């Protein structure tokens, strides 16, 4: 079968992949569509260290082909969106409703794929590997969605939407009337914008160096658009209640902290290199300000994916508008070039 493999030096679309059958508590999914997220590209450029060879992709949707023993919540033929969260469901963190903190779901890459006549093992990225015609995941990662949602749109729920909207609703807990600043309006930033809109934020300022992004930022929920964070204080003289950094640059993290009002919080969503260090004035935090990390939107995927799917069906959550371009998987290099140039909110690969 076809898939996108990074061998440690270069990325190729190959046609000699195989994936094992699902075991107990697992689901085999035929991928129909998968979003190209910057986290995939961060594996390639080394920002996210990951063993190779690996099948990339982690933002997918498709149709269940087979289920392992004990799986009852999905069945062959069901449409599903996939999460990357292979949490155990039984540890103290899972029991508290914090599956993103499950230690079983972090840093334990498996090898369900093989490649070539020698059946050489290949790693799975983010417990998912959606850039393959088929993948096998833990049952908890497969969330049934209505069959009338286009799979090219549904694919984006599993990462960009969960992360961006979830950061607003689950982690920051933005409230009605709050002020929000979003630095960077790529795929994650746009979902933060619409999360702020859903939460009832009064002022939502999008900041992006590319003025051409203003129209789409406003479509997703921005009330104001700036090409530099230096103008935020003119709109919010005392600072913002919430500032989301969605780029992953340390100088922008510093800006996020500096833009906070009293009791404000900076939420870090961008991914800088693993060894990056940021600085800020310690005294700037004494008025009950906070810096919050956020993993995967502090999501509970079985609940949140189903919720976001229904919000989409009601016209309250934008998914179709996130899909800037659709490419067959064979055109991965073209999709990658568009993403690296910042010309797309999300490129989607289809199989």
C-alpha positions in Angstrom: 0.0 0.0 0.0 1.0 3.7 -0.4 2.3 5.9 2.3 4.6 8.8 3.1 7.8 7.6 4.7 10.7 9.7 6.2 13.8 7.6 6.4 15.9 10.0 8.5 17.2 11.9 5.4 14.4 12.4 3.0 10.7 12.0 2.5 9.2 9.7 -0.2 5.9 8.4 -1.2 6.3 4.6 -1.3 4.0 1.8 -2.4 5.5 -1.1 -0.6 4.1 -0.6 2.9 2.1 -3.1 4.9 0.3 -2.8 8.2 -0.5 -5.6 10.6 -4.1 -6.7 11.5 -5.7 -5.1 14.6 -5.1 -6.8 17.9 -7.3 -6.8 21.0 -8.6 -3.2 21.6 -7.4 -2.0 18.2 -9.0 -0.7 15.0 -7.8 -0.9 11.4 -8.8 2.2 9.5 -8.8 2.8 5.7 -7.6 6.5 5.5 -9.6 8.6 3.1 -8.0 12.0 3.9 -5.3 13.4 6.1 -4.2 17.0 6.9 -0.6 18.1 6.5 0.3 19.7 9.8 3.5 21.5 10.6 4.2 18.9 13.2 4.8 16.4 10.4 7.3 18.8 8.8 8.9 19.4 12.2 9.8 15.7 12.2 11.5 16.1 8.8 13.5 19.2 9.8 14.4 17.8 13.2 12.4 20.3 15.3 10.6 17.2 16.7 13.1 14.4 17.3 11.6 11.1 16.2 13.1 7.7 15.2 13.2 6.7 11.6 12.1 5.2 9.3 8.6 6.5 10.1 5.2 6.8 8.4 4.2 10.4 8.8 0.8 12.0 9.3 -1.4 12.3 12.4 -4.5 14.2 11.3 -6.7 11.7 9.5 -10.2 10.4 8.9 -11.5 7.3 7.2 -13.6 4.2 7.3 -13.2 1.3 9.8 -12.1 -1.9 8.0 -11.7 -4.2 11.0 -11.8 -4.2 14.8 -10.0 -6.3 17.3 -11.4 -8.3 20.2 -13.2 -6.2 22.7 -13.9 -3.2 20.5 -17.6 -2.3 20.6 -17.9 1.5 20.1 -17.1 1.3 16.3 -17.7 -1.3 13.7 -16.6 -2.0 10.1 -18.1 0.6 7.8 -18.2 3.4 10.4 -16.7 6.8 9.5 -14.2 7.9 12.1 -11.9 10.8 12.9 -8.6 9.8 14.5 -6.8 11.3 17.5 -3.2 10.9 18.3 -4.0 10.2 22.0 -3.3 6.6 22.7 -4.1 6.9 26.4 -4.6 4.0 28.6 -7.9 5.0 30.2 -7.1 3.5 33.6 -4.3 5.6 35.1 -4.9 8.4 37.6 -4.7 11.1 35.0 -7.1 9.4 32.7 -9.5 8.8 35.6 -9.4 12.5 36.4 -10.4 13.3 32.8 -6.9 14.4 31.8 -6.0 11.9 29.1 -3.4 14.2 27.5 -1.4 13.7 30.7 -1.4 9.9 30.4 2.2 8.7 30.5 1.3 5.7 28.4 0.4 8.1 25.6 3.8 9.9 25.4 7.0 8.7 23.9 6.3 5.1 23.2 6.4 4.7 19.4 5.3 1.4 18.0 6.1 -0.3 14.7 2.9 -1.7 13.2 4.2 -1.1 9.6 6.6 -3.1 7.6 8.2 -2.2 4.2 9.6 -4.1 1.3 10.3 -7.7 0.6 12.3 -7.9 3.8 9.4 -6.8 5.9 11.6 -4.2 7.6 9.7 -2.6 10.6 8.7 1.1 10.3 7.7 3.4 13.1 4.3 5.0 13.6 4.2 8.7 14.1 2.1 10.1 17.0 0.4 6.7 17.5 -1.4 7.5 14.2 0.5 7.7 10.9 -2.4 8.9 8.8 -0.3 9.3 5.6 -0.9 5.7 4.7 -3.7 3.9 3.0 -4.4 2.0 6.2 -3.3 2.3 9.7 -4.0 0.5 13.0 -4.7 2.5 16.1 -5.9 1.9 19.7 -9.7 1.8 19.8 -9.8 4.9 22.0 -8.3 6.9 19.2 -11.1 6.2 16.7 -14.1 8.4 17.2 -17.2 7.7 15.2 -18.5 10.7 13.3 -21.7 11.2 11.2 -21.4 9.9 7.6 -22.6 13.2 6.1 -19.4 15.0 7.1 -16.9 15.2 4.3 -13.8 13.2 5.3 -11.5 15.8 3.9 -12.9 18.2 6.5 -13.4 15.7 9.3 -9.7 14.8 9.1 -8.7 18.2 10.5 -10.7 17.7 13.7 -8.1 15.2 15.0 -5.3 17.7 15.5 -5.7 21.3 14.4 -9.3 21.7 15.7 -8.7 19.7 18.9 -5.6 21.7 19.6 -6.8 25.2 18.8 -10.4 25.1 19.9 -9.5 22.9 22.9 -6.8 25.3 24.0 -9.5 28.0 24.3 -12.3 26.0 25.8 -10.4 23.4 27.9 -7.1 25.0 28.9 -7.5 28.8 28.9 -11.3 28.6 29.6 -11.9 31.8 27.8 -15.2 33.4 29.1 -17.8 35.6 27.7 -16.6 39.2 27.3 -12.9 38.3 27.5 -10.2 39.8 25.3 -8.0 37.4 23.2 -4.9 37.9 21.1 -3.8 35.2 18.7 -0.3 35.4 17.4 -0.1 33.5 14.1 -3.0 32.6 11.9 -2.0 29.2 10.5 -4.1 26.1 11.0 -3.8 26.2 14.8 -4.3 30.0 15.0 -7.5 29.9 13.0 -8.9 27.3 15.3 -8.0 29.4 18.3 -9.9 32.3 16.7 -13.0 30.2 16.2 -12.7 28.8 19.7 -12.6 32.3 21.0 -15.7 33.1 18.9 -17.5 30.0 20.3 -16.5 31.0 23.9 -18.0 34.5 23.5 -14.9 36.6 23.6 -15.6 40.2 23.0 -12.4 41.4 21.4 -10.4 38.9 19.4 -7.2 40.3 17.8 -5.4 38.3 15.2 -1.7 39.1 14.6 0.1 37.8 11.5 2.9 39.3 9.4 1.0 38.4 6.2 -1.7 41.0 5.5 -3.4 38.7 3.0 -4.5 36.5 5.9 -6.8 39.2 7.3 -10.0 38.1 5.4 -9.8 34.5 6.6 -8.9 35.5 10.1 -12.0 37.7 10.3 -14.0 34.8 8.8 -13.0 32.6 11.7 -13.7 35.1 14.4 -11.1 37.9 14.6 -12.7 41.3 15.4 -9.4 43.0 14.6 -6.3 42.2 12.5 -2.7 43.5 12.9 0.5 42.7 11.1 2.5 43.4 14.2 1.9 42.8 17.9 3.1 46.3 18.6 -0.3 47.6 17.7 -2.2 45.5 20.3 -1.9 48.1 23.1 -3.7 50.6 21.0 -6.7 48.2 20.9 -6.3 46.9 24.4 -4.5 49.6 26.5 -4.4 47.6 29.7 -3.5 44.3 27.9 -5.3 41.1 27.0 -6.9 38.5 29.1 -5.5 35.7 27.0 -2.7 35.6 24.4 -2.1 32.5 22.4 1.3 32.0 20.7 0.8 29.8 17.7 4.1 30.1 15.8 6.7 28.7 18.1 9.3 31.5 18.2 10.8 32.5 21.5 10.6 36.3 20.7 6.9 35.9 20.1 6.5 34.0 23.4 8.1 37.1 25.1 5.6 39.3 23.3 2.7 37.1 24.4 3.8 37.6 28.1 4.3 41.3 27.7 0.8 41.8 26.2 -1.0 40.4 29.2 -3.4 42.4 31.4 -3.6 41.7 35.2 -4.5 38.1 35.8 -3.9 37.4 32.1 -2.5 34.2 30.7 -0.2 33.4 27.8 -0.9 30.0 26.3 2.0 28.4 24.3 0.8 26.3 21.3 3.6 26.9 18.8 6.5 24.3 18.7 10.0 25.8 18.8 13.1 23.5 18.7 13.2 21.1 21.6 16.2 22.9 23.2 14.8 26.4 22.8 14.7 28.7 25.8 12.5 31.8 26.3 12.9 34.7 28.7 10.6 37.2 30.3 10.7 39.7 33.2 9.8 37.8 36.3 8.3 41.0 37.8 5.8 41.1 34.9 4.0 38.0 36.4 3.4 39.3 39.9 -0.1 40.6 39.1 -1.4 37.0 38.9 -0.3 36.5 35.3 0.4 33.0 34.0 2.2 31.2 31.3 0.4 28.0 30.3 1.7 25.0 28.3 -0.9 23.1 26.5 -0.7 19.6 25.1 -3.2 18.8 22.3 -5.8 21.3 23.5 -6.1 19.5 26.9 -8.6 17.4 24.9 -10.8 14.4 25.7 -11.1 13.2 22.1 -14.1 10.8 22.4 -16.1 13.7 23.8 -14.5 16.7 22.0 -14.4 15.2 18.5 -18.0 14.2 18.6 -18.9 17.7 20.0 -16.9 19.5 17.2 -18.5 17.3 14.6 -22.0 18.3 15.8 -21.0 22.0 16.0 -19.9 21.7 12.3 -23.2 20.2 11.3 -25.0 23.1 13.0 -22.9 25.6 11.1 -21.2 26.9 14.2 -17.7 25.4 13.7 -15.8 25.9 10.4 -14.1 23.0 8.8 -14.5 23.2 5.1 -13.0 26.7 5.2 -9.8 25.3 6.8 -9.1 23.1 3.7 -7.1 25.4 1.4 -6.0 22.7 -1.1 -6.5 19.0 -1.6 -3.7 16.9 -3.1 -3.5 13.1 -4.0 -0.9 11.5 -1.7 1.4 11.2 -4.8 1.7 15.0 -4.8 3.0 15.2 -1.2 6.0 17.3 -2.3 3.6 19.9 -3.8 1.6 20.0 -0.6 4.7 20.3 1.5 6.0 23.2 -0.6 2.6 25.0 -0.2 2.7 24.4 3.6 6.3 25.5 4.1 5.6 28.7 2.1 2.7 29.5 4.4 0.2 29.6 1.5 -2.2 27.2 3.0 -4.1 27.0 6.3 -4.2 23.2 5.7 -3.3 21.1 2.7 -5.2 17.8 2.8 -3.8 14.6 1.2 -6.3 12.0 -0.2 -6.0 8.3 -0.9 
